[in-house]
Every structure is written in structure tokens, then in C-alpha cells.
Amino acid sequence: MILIITGVAGAGKTTIGKILAKKLGWKFYDADDFHPQSNIEKMRRGVSLNDEDRRPWLEALRRLIGQQKSPAVIACSALKQSYREYLQEGRGDVKFVFLKGDRELIRERLEERAGHYAKADLLEGQFGALEEPEDALTEDVSRDAEAISDDIIRQLKLLERGD
């Protein structure tokens, strides 16, 4: 199984993804590591990415997913349904978890964030591009990351599956 943790910047994808991977003994990948440098520089300047910017990033992630022979967790915004469909194409074992939070909470998190290129000035673009998934497990990000990860494991029966 490939579990993709989605949501806007600041929702907690990396934090929760790392917790899940550790609890499950799975590999963890942060989709931010797959952005071309031009995307990172654009986001550092506070400019939101468009579909054309995201294309090489999504292609790299799709290659990563296609190469997986063992279970993995990927922290990836995957804001649009078309992105999720592209990442899932050809793999029946890709599941999504959507981390949902209100703008004010996410803004507070981004303003407190240190050492990451995605800052609060990208928030409106993130919410503007977001198409909330209907086919994903949705988790409220106002809760503790440990509780969220435990709920994901329980809801998806991940420890029972042996993936």
C-alpha cells in the first residue's frame, strides 16, 4: 500500500506522515524533496505554483510510486483531484488521507514555521487550488498528531492488513 497524506501547506502532512511511517515500519517520503529548484525558488518568493510548475514534480512522484515494492507513506499536497488521479493511476493500492483544517489555524502554523520555504503568503493560493477529496479518509488537523496517526491506522486497519 502507498498511503498519501494530503492537504495544504502547514496541515501537518510531514509530521503525521513520519509518525505513521515509524509506527507502521514503512518507508517515508516527503514530496517537497521532489520539487525542481525552480519551484522551490518560486515558492520562496511567495508565488503559488500553477499546473505547469507542478507537472515535473507530479511526474517524479508518479515514478517514485511506480517503483515502490513495499508499503510507503508519502506526504504530498495533491491539492487537485486530477493530481490525485494521476498519482494513483495504475496502482490500486494507493490510498489518500486528507488533513483538513481551517484557514486561521493553518495560517498560525505557517507563521510559526521555521526553515521551510512554504510560508503563510502561499496560503490563499493553496486554498484556492484545493479540491477536497471525496474518496479519502479526512482528519481534522486541530487534533494532536499522535491521535490523528492512531486514528488513521485504526480507520484504515493498517496494522491488521500486514501490507
Rosetta blueprint (number, residue, H / E / L):
1 M L
2 I E
3 L E
4 I E
5 I E
6 T E
7 G L
8 V L
9 A L
10 G L
11 A L
12 G L
13 K H
14 T H
15 T H
16 I H
17 G H
18 K H
19 I H
20 L H
21 A H
22 K H
23 K H
24 L H
25 G L
26 W L
27 K E
28 F E
29 Y E
30 D E
31 A H
32 D H
33 D H
34 F H
35 H L
36 P L
37 Q H
38 S H
39 N H
40 I H
41 E H
42 K H
43 M H
44 R H
45 R L
46 G L
47 V L
48 S L
49 L L
50 N L
51 D H
52 E H
53 D H
54 R H
55 R H
56 P H
57 W H
58 L H
59 E H
60 A H
61 L H
62 R H
63 R H
64 L H
65 I H
66 G H
67 Q H
68 Q L
69 K L
70 S L
71 P L
72 A E
73 V E
74 I E
75 A E
76 C L
77 S L
78 A L
79 L L
80 K L
81 Q H
82 S H
83 Y H
84 R H
85 E H
86 Y H
87 L H
88 Q H
89 E L
90 G L
91 R L
92 G L
93 D L
94 V E
95 K E
96 F E
97 V E
98 F E
99 L E
100 K E
101 G L
102 D L
103 R H
104 E H
105 L H
106 I H
107 R H
108 E H
109 R H
110 L H
111 E H
112 E H
113 R L
114 A L
115 G L
116 H L
117 Y L
118 A L
119 K L
120 A H
121 D H
122 L H
123 L H
124 E H
125 G H
126 Q H
127 F H
128 G H
129 A H
130 L L
131 E L
132 E L
133 P L
134 E L
135 D L
136 A L
137 L E
138 T E
139 E E
140 D E
141 V L
142 S L
143 R L
144 D L
145 A H
146 E H
147 A H
148 I H
149 S H
150 D H
151 D H
152 I H
153 I H
154 R H
155 Q H
156 L L
157 K L
158 L H
159 L H
160 E H
161 R H
162 G L
163 D L
